[in-house]
Amino acid sequence: MSTATYTLPELPYDYSALEPVISGEIIELHHDKHHAGYVKGANDTLEQLAEARDKDQWGAVNGLEKNLAFHLSGHILHTIYWQNMTGDGGGEPLEKDGTGELADAIAESFGSFAKFKAQLSKAAATTQGSGWGVLAYEPVTGRLIVEQIYDHQGNVGQGSVPILVFDAWEHAFYLQYRNQKVDFVEAMWRVVNWQDVAARHASAKERANNLLLAP
């Protein structure tokens, strides 16, 4: 009997900690049901792939690989998502808050914080169907880029490291914002944990050279 490879992380705050931006009911359902489903899906798919290897039967390999990418990416992005938010967050990264390096990187990569905010907001709000708006560190140039990810795993620059993620799936907001995805994305800026984003940026920069095969 195999043991689970992936586990559902605990939330770093109470269900109601992000109110009124995100209701406790949404956080509970989102974490305990949706995120848990991706964890189970990733573990189940790994078991099915192990069975395929043992039996040397590969007829379902394409579907299994797609399932693994979908569930694993969902697990990873949601794990970042919970940490990216805090009840006393919002504003923008500032030198006086210890996040000046991130602020400088945003200004260098996008021209200004306002321009970055506009791009990420549009990317998240206009995702067709289910997806994410993501700020990522791109290791080839050392710049920050905005990615528009469909489902959990599509439309991604290879090697880029997500450091701020906006969940634009309907389950992230529909109970509270109905079909007004734009309003939800705008509200999200009030709970961004810039300390967490800055720490992820610093870590991505430190590990960047390890991600590349050539200088």
Backbone as ProteinMPNN parsed JSONL, in Angstrom:
{"seq_chain_A": "MSTATYTLPELPYDYSALEPVISGEIIELHHDKHHAGYVKGANDTLEQLAEARDKDQWGAVNGLEKNLAFHLSGHILHTIYWQNMTGDGGGEPLEKDGTGELADAIAESFGSFAKFKAQLSKAAATTQGSGWGVLAYEPVTGRLIVEQIYDHQGNVGQGSVPILVFDAWEHAFYLQYRNQKVDFVEAMWRVVNWQDVAARHASAKERANNLLLAP", "coords_chain_A": {"N_chain_A": [[0.846, -1.195, 0.0], [0.67, 2.104, -0.979], [1.961, 5.255, 0.211], [0.684, 8.596, 0.613], [1.981, 11.034, -1.56], [1.688, 13.774, -1.803], [0.367, 16.305, 0.343], [-2.356, 18.087, 1.854], [-1.847, 21.399, 2.677], [-2.062, 23.145, 5.819], [-4.138, 26.001, 6.402], [-2.748, 29.288, 6.8], [-4.152, 30.928, 8.465], [-7.32, 31.746, 10.03], [-10.523, 30.688, 8.676], [-12.103, 32.97, 8.325], [-10.367, 35.074, 8.148], [-9.745, 36.706, 5.984], [-11.894, 38.233, 5.426], [-13.554, 41.398, 4.778], [-12.978, 40.821, 2.119], [-12.703, 38.204, 1.052], [-14.992, 35.752, 1.77], [-15.439, 33.692, 4.714], [-16.793, 31.333, 4.185], [-16.225, 30.824, 1.482], [-13.415, 30.493, 1.592], [-13.226, 28.204, 3.213], [-14.59, 26.205, 1.667], [-13.044, 26.361, -0.659], [-10.431, 25.683, 0.144], [-10.759, 23.256, 1.702], [-12.245, 21.557, 0.071], [-11.867, 22.02, -2.826], [-8.998, 22.474, -3.141], [-8.137, 20.257, -1.71], [-9.117, 18.306, -3.391], [-7.415, 18.485, -5.602], [-5.024, 17.636, -4.494], [-5.647, 14.961, -3.82], [-6.19, 14.07, -6.418], [-3.658, 14.287, -7.646], [-2.15, 12.439, -6.129], [-3.617, 10.056, -6.623], [-3.21, 9.815, -9.383], [-0.445, 9.436, -9.528], [-0.308, 6.891, -8.385], [-1.651, 5.425, -10.334], [0.091, 5.735, -12.473], [2.296, 4.385, -11.458], [1.267, 1.816, -11.419], [0.95, 1.43, -14.142], [3.626, 1.366, -14.925], [4.504, -0.919, -13.562], [3.019, -2.923, -14.82], [3.722, -2.545, -17.376], [2.013, -1.299, -19.178], [0.796, 1.014, -21.323], [-1.32, 2.353, -22.489], [-2.938, 4.385, -21.486], [-1.3, 6.52, -20.983], [-1.048, 9.177, -21.991], [-3.351, 10.538, -21.075], [-2.987, 10.206, -18.322], [-0.611, 11.63, -17.826], [-1.471, 14.204, -18.438], [-3.43, 14.516, -16.476], [-1.831, 14.429, -14.175], [-0.262, 16.753, -14.477], [-2.306, 18.672, -14.353], [-3.536, 18.324, -11.758], [-1.302, 18.448, -10.029], [-0.222, 20.976, -10.619], [-2.403, 22.507, -9.829], [-2.376, 21.992, -7.069], [0.141, 23.081, -6.325], [-0.082, 25.835, -7.087], [-2.273, 26.643, -5.522], [-1.196, 26.269, -2.975], [0.722, 28.284, -2.901], [-1.019, 30.435, -3.209], [-2.577, 30.622, -0.791], [-0.61, 31.469, 1.001], [0.126, 33.862, -0.124], [-1.687, 35.706, 0.73], [-3.072, 37.86, 3.291], [-4.804, 39.019, 6.166], [-4.148, 41.567, 6.984], [-2.968, 42.793, 4.813], [-2.249, 44.204, 1.562], [-2.015, 47.371, -0.228], [1.149, 48.354, -1.464], [4.439, 47.039, -2.264], [7.058, 48.402, -0.279], [10.017, 50.29, 0.548], [10.285, 50.938, 3.271], [8.913, 48.94, 4.498], [10.493, 46.787, 4.242], [10.419, 45.564, 1.796], [11.602, 46.647, -0.387], [13.365, 45.778, -2.419], [11.814, 44.079, -3.988], [9.934, 45.974, -4.831], [11.578, 47.622, -6.417], [12.274, 45.789, -8.429], [9.796, 45.317, -9.631], [9.229, 47.877, -10.635], [11.339, 48.122, -12.456], [10.812, 46.061, -14.249], [8.22, 46.529, -15.198], [7.786, 49.238, -15.437], [6.32, 50.788, -13.597], [4.643, 50.47, -10.404], [1.914, 50.855, -10.68], [1.476, 50.302, -13.405], [2.202, 47.618, -13.486], [0.255, 46.549, -11.744], [-2.047, 47.056, -13.23], [-1.609, 45.383, -15.465], [-1.452, 42.75, -14.345], [-3.971, 42.62, -13.164], [-5.662, 42.787, -15.422], [-4.822, 40.493, -16.789], [-5.628, 38.449, -15.042], [-8.396, 38.922, -14.821], [-9.387, 38.633, -17.395], [-8.957, 36.057, -18.154], [-9.831, 33.339, -20.079], [-12.464, 31.314, -19.345], [-11.446, 29.035, -16.891], [-8.695, 29.82, -14.758], [-5.601, 31.521, -13.954], [-4.039, 34.595, -12.885], [-0.699, 35.497, -12.861], [2.257, 36.593, -11.245], [5.547, 36.174, -12.055], [8.943, 35.083, -11.608], [11.372, 35.266, -14.03], [13.975, 33.321, -15.015], [15.951, 33.487, -17.017], [16.424, 36.119, -17.88], [16.229, 37.391, -15.476], [14.115, 38.981, -14.902], [10.832, 40.134, -13.911], [7.732, 38.756, -14.883], [4.361, 38.792, -16.136], [2.031, 36.214, -16.213], [-0.603, 34.541, -17.894], [-2.456, 32.042, -16.941], [-4.045, 29.22, -18.129], [-6.564, 26.981, -16.96], [-4.69, 25.228, -14.73], [-2.163, 24.811, -15.627], [-1.414, 25.625, -18.203], [0.045, 27.754, -20.795], [2.528, 28.822, -19.867], [5.711, 30.211, -19.219], [8.559, 28.304, -19.558], [10.401, 27.285, -16.754], [9.949, 29.575, -15.305], [9.183, 31.101, -12.151], [6.493, 31.131, -10.047], [5.45, 33.837, -8.011], [3.471, 35.473, -7.058], [0.088, 34.872, -7.04], [-3.098, 35.055, -8.519], [-6.119, 33.654, -8.126], [-8.397, 32.863, -10.552], [-10.451, 31.16, -11.027], [-13.917, 30.257, -11.005], [-14.764, 29.096, -8.61], [-13.314, 30.404, -6.707], [-14.498, 32.798, -6.145], [-17.271, 33.005, -6.757], [-19.508, 32.57, -5.03], [-19.603, 34.887, -3.57], [-19.039, 37.13, -5.22], [-20.469, 36.626, -7.454], [-20.825, 36.744, -10.92], [-18.946, 38.685, -11.306], [-16.027, 38.911, -11.971], [-14.058, 40.832, -12.35], [-14.457, 42.629, -10.236], [-13.77, 41.033, -8.063], [-11.033, 40.53, -8.569], [-10.002, 43.133, -8.325], [-10.545, 43.569, -5.626], [-8.824, 41.731, -4.494], [-6.305, 42.89, -4.306], [-6.285, 44.097, -1.858], [-5.602, 42.286, 0.038], [-3.104, 41.249, -0.451], [-0.114, 39.734, 0.513], [2.68, 41.217, 0.836], [5.102, 40.767, 2.053], [5.412, 38.01, 1.906], [5.457, 37.68, -0.89], [7.773, 39.111, -1.528], [9.699, 37.555, -0.224], [9.517, 35.196, -1.703], [10.38, 36.157, -4.16], [13.049, 36.84, -3.604], [14.062, 34.301, -2.973], [13.678, 32.965, -5.414], [15.458, 34.367, -7.046], [17.906, 33.653, -5.888], [18.059, 30.965, -6.48], [18.085, 30.869, -9.199], [20.205, 30.324, -11.037], [20.518, 27.617, -10.778], [18.456, 26.587, -12.18], [18.957, 26.677, -14.824], [20.476, 25.286, -17.746], [22.664, 26.246, -19.004], [24.946, 29.063, -18.866]], "CA_chain_A": [[0.0, 0.0, 0.0], [1.514, 3.285, -1.097], [1.608, 6.404, 1.044], [0.442, 9.798, -0.176], [3.153, 11.858, -1.83], [1.323, 15.169, -1.57], [-0.577, 16.509, 1.432], [-3.01, 19.388, 1.881], [-1.267, 22.233, 3.74], [-3.004, 23.887, 6.648], [-4.21, 27.432, 6.136], [-1.969, 30.068, 7.768], [-5.066, 31.835, 9.162], [-8.677, 31.235, 10.15], [-11.339, 30.825, 7.47], [-12.684, 34.318, 8.213], [-9.304, 36.074, 8.303], [-9.631, 37.579, 4.817], [-13.13, 39.009, 5.263], [-14.686, 41.133, 3.877], [-12.557, 40.61, 0.73], [-13.11, 36.835, 0.724], [-15.776, 35.236, 2.894], [-14.978, 32.472, 5.335], [-17.421, 30.197, 3.508], [-15.458, 30.549, 0.264], [-12.103, 29.964, 1.961], [-13.398, 26.838, 3.703], [-14.885, 25.337, 0.536], [-11.932, 26.418, -1.603], [-9.308, 24.931, 0.698], [-11.069, 21.912, 2.184], [-12.838, 20.746, -0.987], [-11.209, 22.149, -4.132], [-7.565, 22.2, -3.045], [-8.001, 18.852, -1.298], [-9.376, 17.484, -4.567], [-6.22, 18.453, -6.442], [-4.053, 16.789, -3.792], [-6.075, 13.576, -4.027], [-6.027, 13.753, -7.834], [-2.232, 14.083, -7.922], [-1.742, 11.169, -5.524], [-4.249, 8.959, -7.352], [-2.572, 9.687, -10.692], [0.864, 8.821, -9.305], [-0.532, 5.46, -8.183], [-2.005, 4.838, -11.63], [1.319, 5.681, -13.266], [3.107, 3.298, -10.9], [0.655, 0.568, -11.892], [1.28, 1.312, -15.561], [5.029, 0.932, -15.022], [4.615, -2.299, -13.097], [2.397, -3.825, -15.784], [4.209, -2.166, -18.708], [0.821, -1.01, -19.97], [0.919, 2.457, -21.518], [-2.4, 2.864, -23.316], [-3.559, 5.575, -20.89], [-0.243, 7.408, -20.482], [-1.286, 10.579, -22.331], [-4.328, 11.068, -20.147], [-2.423, 10.241, -16.981], [0.339, 12.732, -17.743], [-2.262, 15.44, -18.384], [-4.044, 14.583, -15.155], [-0.809, 14.763, -13.189], [0.058, 18.174, -14.641], [-3.452, 19.458, -13.901], [-3.72, 18.26, -10.311], [-0.098, 18.905, -9.338], [-0.161, 22.431, -10.765], [-3.437, 23.054, -8.964], [-1.884, 21.898, -5.696], [1.243, 24.028, -6.123], [-0.569, 27.215, -7.16], [-3.097, 26.936, -4.346], [-0.308, 26.368, -1.823], [1.26, 29.646, -2.955], [-2.153, 31.358, -3.088], [-2.923, 30.859, 0.618], [0.47, 32.222, 1.643], [0.184, 35.183, -0.758], [-2.724, 36.59, 1.273], [-3.122, 38.098, 4.726], [-5.881, 39.938, 6.518], [-3.649, 42.941, 7.141], [-2.109, 43.058, 3.661], [-2.671, 45.248, 0.636], [-1.082, 48.444, -0.555], [2.181, 47.955, -2.417], [5.723, 46.844, -1.59], [7.75, 49.658, 0.003], [11.315, 50.164, 1.197], [10.147, 51.026, 4.722], [8.356, 47.676, 4.969], [11.458, 45.725, 3.985], [10.151, 44.927, 0.503], [12.068, 47.593, -1.396], [13.98, 45.085, -3.549], [10.703, 43.664, -4.837], [9.384, 47.188, -5.438], [12.502, 48.025, -7.479], [12.171, 44.819, -9.519], [8.525, 45.579, -10.313], [9.382, 49.111, -11.404], [12.266, 47.872, -13.564], [10.228, 45.125, -15.209], [6.928, 46.973, -15.744], [7.732, 50.691, -15.565], [5.832, 51.322, -12.332], [3.726, 49.558, -9.728], [0.582, 51.033, -11.259], [1.422, 49.58, -14.683], [2.195, 46.195, -13.144], [-1.061, 46.227, -11.183], [-3.005, 47.037, -14.338], [-1.384, 44.201, -16.306], [-1.849, 41.534, -13.639], [-5.428, 42.661, -13.01], [-6.268, 42.446, -16.716], [-4.509, 39.095, -17.101], [-6.468, 37.583, -14.213], [-9.825, 39.148, -15.055], [-9.787, 38.281, -18.765], [-8.678, 34.65, -18.428], [-10.993, 32.701, -20.69], [-12.805, 30.121, -18.585], [-10.776, 28.899, -15.601], [-7.268, 30.077, -14.837], [-4.906, 32.336, -12.964], [-3.1, 35.653, -13.227], [0.486, 35.162, -12.071], [3.529, 37.302, -11.333], [6.577, 35.136, -11.988], [10.345, 35.425, -11.841], [11.864, 34.592, -15.239], [15.384, 33.195, -14.663], [16.905, 33.75, -18.103], [16.758, 37.549, -17.858], [16.149, 37.916, -14.122], [13.024, 39.944, -14.843], [9.516, 39.668, -13.518], [6.773, 38.728, -15.98], [2.995, 38.388, -15.814], [1.562, 35.103, -17.019], [-2.03, 34.237, -17.85], [-2.437, 30.581, -16.958], [-5.338, 28.577, -18.328], [-6.68, 25.887, -15.993], [-3.605, 25.452, -13.772], [-0.842, 24.424, -16.117], [-1.146, 26.046, -19.576], [0.483, 29.112, -21.145], [3.546, 29.179, -18.889], [7.1, 30.247, -19.657], [9.273, 27.228, -18.877], [11.417, 27.704, -15.793], [9.532, 30.734, -14.529], [8.812, 30.75, -10.784], [5.387, 31.981, -9.59], [5.664, 34.432, -6.693], [2.186, 36.046, -6.658], [-0.915, 34.236, -7.88], [-4.501, 35.432, -8.353], [-6.981, 32.567, -8.592], [-9.533, 33.404, -11.31], [-11.49, 30.147, -11.197], [-15.165, 30.713, -10.402], [-14.927, 28.64, -7.225], [-12.585, 31.308, -5.826], [-15.21, 34.046, -5.865], [-18.639, 33.11, -7.266], [-20.489, 32.663, -3.949], [-19.607, 36.249, -3.029], [-18.981, 38.151, -6.267], [-21.262, 36.143, -8.581], [-20.053, 36.701, -12.169], [-18.146, 39.908, -11.413], [-14.625, 38.553, -11.752], [-13.264, 42.065, -12.284], [-14.569, 43.169, -8.879], [-12.992, 40.16, -7.187], [-9.604, 40.784, -8.799], [-9.684, 44.431, -7.74], [-10.551, 43.413, -4.17], [-7.68, 40.906, -4.1], [-5.146, 43.725, -3.993], [-6.382, 44.537, -0.468], [-5.123, 41.229, 0.939], [-1.805, 40.713, -0.888], [0.932, 39.674, 1.53], [3.892, 41.6, 0.103], [6.247, 40.137, 2.707], [5.541, 36.673, 1.33], [5.861, 37.819, -2.294], [9.174, 39.536, -1.536], [10.519, 36.404, 0.16], [9.537, 34.285, -2.85], [11.219, 36.784, -5.181], [14.444, 36.683, -3.187], [14.416, 32.89, -3.095], [13.763, 32.631, -6.837], [16.705, 34.938, -7.556], [19.021, 32.878, -5.353], [18.086, 29.634, -7.095], [17.897, 31.002, -10.641], [21.258, 29.675, -11.803], [20.342, 26.176, -10.694], [17.371, 26.194, -13.068], [19.386, 26.782, -16.22], [21.488, 24.321, -18.144], [23.837, 26.959, -19.522], [24.966, 30.444, -18.374]], "C_chain_A": [[0.875, 1.236, 0.0], [1.03, 4.385, -0.161], [1.477, 7.634, 0.159], [1.724, 10.61, -0.34], [2.888, 13.319, -1.49], [0.284, 15.252, -0.466], [-1.137, 17.919, 1.376], [-2.403, 20.232, 2.997], [-2.361, 22.896, 4.568], [-3.003, 25.354, 6.247], [-3.396, 28.188, 7.186], [-2.82, 31.046, 8.574], [-6.431, 31.157, 9.266], [-9.449, 31.455, 8.856], [-11.797, 32.268, 7.249], [-11.64, 35.427, 8.172], [-9.232, 37.061, 7.154], [-10.917, 38.355, 4.549], [-12.845, 40.493, 5.474], [-14.285, 40.842, 2.416], [-12.973, 39.224, 0.243], [-13.802, 36.246, 1.946], [-15.175, 33.947, 3.441], [-15.545, 31.234, 4.672], [-16.652, 29.815, 2.254], [-14.112, 29.923, 0.618], [-12.215, 28.513, 2.414], [-13.652, 25.867, 2.559], [-13.692, 25.225, -0.41], [-10.775, 25.543, -1.123], [-9.664, 23.471, 0.959], [-11.629, 20.993, 1.105], [-12.027, 20.812, -2.287], [-9.717, 21.813, -4.059], [-7.339, 20.739, -2.64], [-8.225, 17.911, -2.477], [-8.17, 17.39, -5.485], [-5.135, 17.578, -5.81], [-4.385, 15.32, -4.008], [-5.867, 13.163, -5.483], [-4.577, 13.491, -8.2], [-1.762, 12.749, -7.37], [-2.34, 9.971, -6.25], [-3.57, 8.721, -8.7], [-1.187, 9.066, -10.568], [0.722, 7.314, -9.102], [-0.866, 4.759, -9.5], [-0.786, 4.744, -12.542], [2.242, 4.57, -12.759], [2.578, 1.943, -11.367], [0.978, 0.34, -13.368], [2.725, 0.851, -15.754], [5.186, -0.527, -14.652], [4.095, -3.291, -14.135], [2.901, -3.595, -17.211], [3.034, -1.975, -19.671], [0.668, 0.498, -20.083], [-0.204, 3.067, -22.354], [-3.01, 4.153, -22.802], [-2.541, 6.634, -20.505], [-0.498, 8.87, -20.807], [-2.265, 11.237, -21.353], [-3.787, 11.179, -18.733], [-1.434, 11.386, -16.816], [-0.381, 14.08, -17.675], [-2.911, 15.615, -17.023], [-3.032, 14.982, -14.086], [-0.451, 16.24, -13.265], [-1.051, 19.047, -14.076], [-3.54, 19.483, -12.374], [-2.502, 18.776, -9.546], [0.036, 20.42, -9.437], [-1.211, 23.106, -9.899], [-3.005, 23.055, -7.505], [-0.811, 22.955, -5.431], [0.738, 25.467, -6.112], [-1.437, 27.573, -5.96], [-2.237, 27.058, -3.09], [0.327, 27.747, -1.755], [0.163, 30.66, -2.653], [-2.479, 31.66, -1.625], [-1.873, 31.716, 1.3], [0.577, 33.652, 1.101], [-0.786, 36.182, -0.149], [-2.633, 36.707, 2.781], [-4.208, 39.13, 5.006], [-5.436, 41.37, 6.708], [-2.68, 43.303, 6.014], [-2.601, 44.227, 2.832], [-1.614, 46.309, 0.42], [-0.122, 48.01, -1.649], [3.49, 47.766, -1.679], [6.486, 48.164, -1.461], [9.062, 49.387, 0.732], [11.16, 50.116, 2.71], [9.564, 49.748, 5.331], [9.301, 46.496, 4.737], [11.257, 45.01, 2.664], [10.593, 45.829, -0.649], [12.684, 46.925, -2.61], [12.916, 44.59, -4.524], [10.099, 44.862, -5.545], [10.257, 47.657, -6.601], [12.394, 47.09, -8.686], [10.885, 45.022, -10.313], [8.638, 46.821, -11.183], [10.278, 48.902, -12.622], [11.608, 47.025, -14.653], [8.98, 45.662, -15.888], [6.811, 48.487, -15.915], [7.274, 51.38, -14.297], [4.927, 50.286, -11.681], [2.334, 49.648, -10.342], [0.44, 50.276, -12.577], [1.418, 48.075, -14.462], [0.825, 45.764, -12.641], [-2.108, 46.13, -12.278], [-2.852, 45.779, -15.177], [-1.825, 42.919, -15.613], [-3.361, 41.478, -13.453], [-6.118, 42.246, -14.297], [-6.026, 40.981, -17.062], [-5.415, 38.152, -16.316], [-7.937, 37.698, -14.609], [-10.292, 38.699, -16.43], [-9.417, 36.849, -19.137], [-9.941, 33.981, -18.955], [-11.288, 31.395, -19.965], [-12.097, 30.135, -17.242], [-9.282, 29.158, -15.744], [-6.778, 30.992, -13.741], [-4.192, 33.513, -13.63], [-1.908, 35.5, -12.303], [1.622, 36.145, -12.327], [4.617, 36.271, -11.108], [7.969, 35.723, -12.22], [10.85, 34.602, -13.01], [13.383, 34.518, -15.155], [16.376, 33.501, -15.774], [17.363, 35.205, -18.077], [16.768, 38.128, -16.456], [15.053, 38.95, -13.959], [11.768, 39.294, -14.285], [8.594, 39.739, -14.731], [5.387, 38.38, -15.423], [2.591, 37.279, -16.769], [0.067, 34.934, -16.837], [-2.159, 32.729, -18.031], [-3.845, 30.042, -17.112], [-5.381, 27.267, -17.549], [-5.632, 26.129, -14.903], [-2.243, 25.427, -14.444], [-0.499, 24.943, -17.506], [-0.601, 27.46, -19.68], [1.545, 29.656, -20.19], [4.916, 29.199, -19.539], [7.899, 29.216, -18.875], [10.371, 27.779, -17.958], [11.032, 28.904, -14.965], [8.987, 30.284, -13.176], [7.68, 31.662, -10.321], [5.647, 32.529, -8.199], [4.408, 35.14, -6.176], [1.128, 35.498, -7.604], [-2.31, 34.73, -7.508], [-5.354, 34.317, -8.951], [-8.207, 33.161, -9.267], [-10.54, 32.319, -11.682], [-12.757, 30.639, -10.503], [-15.31, 30.265, -8.957], [-14.213, 29.543, -6.234], [-13.415, 32.516, -5.414], [-16.717, 34.019, -6.079], [-19.684, 33.245, -6.152], [-20.647, 34.09, -3.437], [-19.728, 37.308, -4.111], [-19.815, 37.793, -7.487], [-20.39, 36.126, -9.841], [-19.168, 37.927, -12.363], [-16.678, 39.617, -11.073], [-13.75, 39.797, -11.608], [-13.29, 42.646, -10.877], [-13.758, 42.335, -7.892], [-11.499, 40.425, -7.329], [-9.189, 42.114, -8.182], [-9.624, 44.333, -6.215], [-9.332, 42.64, -3.677], [-6.468, 41.747, -3.689], [-5.146, 44.184, -2.539], [-5.86, 43.489, 0.509], [-3.78, 40.648, 0.516], [-0.787, 40.818, 0.25], [2.278, 39.958, 0.858], [5.149, 41.042, 0.757], [6.489, 38.745, 2.12], [6.02, 36.744, -0.113], [7.335, 38.195, -2.386], [10.101, 38.383, -1.176], [10.617, 35.4, -0.979], [10.416, 34.839, -3.972], [12.698, 36.595, -4.849], [14.909, 35.241, -3.347], [14.57, 32.468, -4.55], [15.057, 33.158, -7.442], [17.912, 34.115, -7.117], [19.177, 31.547, -6.078], [18.083, 29.67, -8.616], [18.949, 30.236, -11.435], [21.146, 28.155, -11.797], [19.265, 25.675, -11.646], [17.807, 26.106, -14.525], [20.505, 25.802, -16.522], [22.763, 24.986, -18.634], [23.783, 28.403, -19.002], [24.357, 31.397, -19.383]], "O_chain_A": [[1.725, 1.403, 0.875], [-0.143, 4.441, 0.209], [2.083, 7.709, -0.91], [2.456, 10.841, 0.622], [3.755, 14.012, -0.958], [-0.578, 14.381, -0.346], [-0.47, 18.84, 0.905], [-2.438, 19.822, 4.158], [-3.452, 23.172, 4.069], [-1.983, 25.884, 5.804], [-3.356, 27.775, 8.344], [-2.284, 31.897, 9.283], [-6.66, 30.113, 8.655], [-9.082, 32.299, 8.039], [-11.87, 32.73, 6.11], [-11.996, 36.606, 8.164], [-8.705, 38.16, 7.33], [-11.014, 39.061, 3.546], [-11.975, 40.83, 6.276], [-15.155, 40.639, 1.569], [-13.528, 39.085, -0.847], [-13.24, 36.25, 3.04], [-14.493, 33.209, 2.729], [-14.878, 30.202, 4.595], [-16.444, 28.632, 1.983], [-13.712, 28.93, 0.011], [-11.388, 27.682, 2.039], [-13.007, 24.822, 2.48], [-13.37, 24.142, -0.898], [-10.214, 24.762, -1.89], [-8.971, 22.561, 0.504], [-11.503, 19.773, 1.21], [-11.559, 19.789, -2.786], [-9.227, 20.974, -4.815], [-6.452, 20.071, -3.172], [-7.605, 16.85, -2.56], [-7.922, 16.343, -6.082], [-4.417, 16.866, -6.512], [-3.508, 14.523, -4.341], [-5.424, 12.049, -5.759], [-4.287, 12.58, -8.976], [-1.058, 12.006, -8.053], [-1.651, 8.975, -6.472], [-3.377, 7.578, -9.114], [-0.795, 8.257, -11.409], [1.546, 6.544, -9.595], [-0.418, 3.64, -9.748], [-0.646, 3.783, -13.297], [2.894, 3.893, -13.554], [3.353, 1.037, -11.673], [1.245, -0.784, -13.793], [3.012, 0.045, -16.638], [5.894, -1.282, -15.318], [4.662, -4.37, -14.308], [2.56, -4.338, -18.132], [3.063, -2.428, -20.815], [0.442, 1.186, -19.088], [-0.06, 4.175, -22.87], [-3.544, 4.939, -23.584], [-2.876, 7.563, -19.77], [-0.199, 9.736, -19.984], [-2.032, 12.346, -20.872], [-4.091, 12.136, -18.022], [-1.419, 12.044, -15.776], [0.04, 14.982, -16.952], [-2.942, 16.717, -16.477], [-3.339, 15.777, -13.197], [-0.347, 16.909, -12.237], [-0.783, 20.041, -13.401], [-3.611, 20.556, -11.774], [-2.647, 19.461, -8.534], [0.37, 21.078, -8.452], [-0.952, 24.15, -9.302], [-3.248, 24.025, -6.787], [-0.86, 23.646, -4.414], [1.093, 26.238, -5.221], [-1.347, 28.684, -5.438], [-2.533, 27.882, -2.224], [0.458, 28.319, -0.673], [0.387, 31.628, -1.927], [-2.641, 32.823, -1.256], [-2.209, 32.596, 2.092], [1.063, 34.546, 1.793], [-0.731, 37.371, -0.464], [-2.182, 35.789, 3.466], [-4.487, 40.0, 4.18], [-6.245, 42.292, 6.606], [-1.703, 44.022, 6.225], [-3.281, 45.123, 3.332], [-0.465, 46.159, 0.836], [-0.519, 47.382, -2.631], [3.647, 48.281, -0.572], [6.555, 48.946, -2.41], [9.202, 48.389, 1.438], [11.838, 49.329, 3.369], [9.702, 49.505, 6.53], [8.948, 45.348, 5.004], [11.857, 43.961, 2.43], [10.03, 45.781, -1.742], [12.552, 47.434, -3.723], [13.093, 44.672, -5.739], [9.782, 44.784, -6.731], [9.741, 48.046, -7.649], [12.42, 47.544, -9.83], [10.889, 44.909, -11.539], [8.197, 46.823, -12.332], [10.008, 49.442, -13.695], [11.829, 47.255, -15.842], [8.696, 45.3, -17.03], [5.83, 48.967, -16.484], [7.782, 52.447, -13.954], [4.494, 49.335, -12.332], [1.656, 48.634, -10.506], [-0.603, 49.675, -12.837], [0.719, 47.34, -15.161], [0.297, 44.735, -13.063], [-2.954, 45.236, -12.263], [-3.849, 45.168, -15.564], [-2.499, 42.087, -16.221], [-3.965, 40.412, -13.571], [-7.052, 41.446, -14.274], [-6.92, 40.305, -17.571], [-5.913, 37.168, -16.863], [-8.637, 36.692, -14.718], [-11.475, 38.412, -16.615], [-9.544, 36.459, -20.298], [-10.999, 34.06, -18.33], [-10.467, 30.478, -19.966], [-12.139, 31.138, -16.529], [-8.672, 28.762, -16.737], [-7.453, 31.207, -12.733], [-3.793, 33.434, -14.792], [-2.078, 35.384, -11.089], [1.916, 36.489, -13.472], [4.618, 35.573, -10.094], [8.139, 36.716, -12.927], [10.768, 33.374, -12.988], [14.038, 35.558, -15.216], [17.547, 33.753, -15.489], [18.551, 35.489, -18.234], [17.26, 39.238, -16.252], [15.053, 39.713, -12.993], [11.662, 38.07, -14.2], [8.671, 40.684, -15.516], [5.269, 37.753, -14.37], [2.782, 37.385, -17.98], [-0.465, 35.157, -15.749], [-1.991, 32.207, -19.133], [-4.733, 30.366, -16.324], [-4.393, 26.537, -17.476], [-5.692, 27.15, -14.218], [-1.273, 25.957, -13.903], [0.622, 24.723, -17.963], [-0.766, 28.268, -18.765], [1.471, 30.806, -19.757], [5.25, 28.309, -20.322], [7.912, 29.254, -17.645], [11.161, 28.634, -18.358], [11.726, 29.227, -14.001], [8.398, 29.208, -13.068], [7.888, 32.87, -10.211], [6.024, 31.779, -7.298], [4.294, 35.383, -4.975], [1.246, 35.636, -8.822], [-2.657, 34.812, -6.33], [-5.305, 34.073, -10.157], [-8.975, 33.883, -8.632], [-11.386, 32.529, -12.551], [-12.674, 31.366, -9.513], [-15.916, 30.973, -8.152], [-14.475, 29.462, -5.034], [-13.08, 33.191, -4.44], [-17.4, 34.935, -5.622], [-20.66, 33.975, -6.324], [-21.706, 34.458, -2.929], [-20.451, 38.289, -3.934], [-19.87, 38.559, -8.449], [-19.308, 35.539, -9.82], [-18.691, 38.177, -13.469], [-16.169, 40.027, -10.029], [-12.802, 39.802, -10.822], [-12.264, 43.106, -10.375], [-13.129, 42.881, -6.986], [-10.784, 40.533, -6.333], [-8.122, 42.204, -7.575], [-8.758, 44.939, -5.584], [-8.86, 42.869, -2.564], [-5.697, 41.345, -2.818], [-4.11, 44.617, -2.034], [-5.694, 43.783, 1.693], [-3.354, 39.64, 1.078], [-0.632, 41.873, 0.865], [2.936, 39.04, 0.368], [6.162, 40.86, 0.082], [7.629, 38.356, 1.87], [6.883, 35.967, -0.523], [8.064, 37.661, -3.222], [11.175, 38.248, -1.762], [11.677, 34.814, -1.202], [11.112, 34.085, -4.652], [13.496, 36.233, -5.714], [16.024, 34.991, -3.804], [15.477, 31.707, -4.888], [15.685, 32.481, -8.256], [18.839, 33.906, -7.9], [20.292, 31.06, -6.267], [18.08, 28.62, -9.26], [18.614, 29.564, -12.41], [21.627, 27.489, -12.714], [19.168, 24.474, -11.896], [17.107, 25.529, -15.358], [21.361, 25.523, -15.682], [23.821, 24.358, -18.673], [22.699, 28.916, -18.727], [24.292, 32.6, -19.134]]}, "name": "protein", "num_of_chains": 1, "seq": "MSTATYTLPELPYDYSALEPVISGEIIELHHDKHHAGYVKGANDTLEQLAEARDKDQWGAVNGLEKNLAFHLSGHILHTIYWQNMTGDGGGEPLEKDGTGELADAIAESFGSFAKFKAQLSKAAATTQGSGWGVLAYEPVTGRLIVEQIYDHQGNVGQGSVPILVFDAWEHAFYLQYRNQKVDFVEAMWRVVNWQDVAARHASAKERANNLLLAP"}
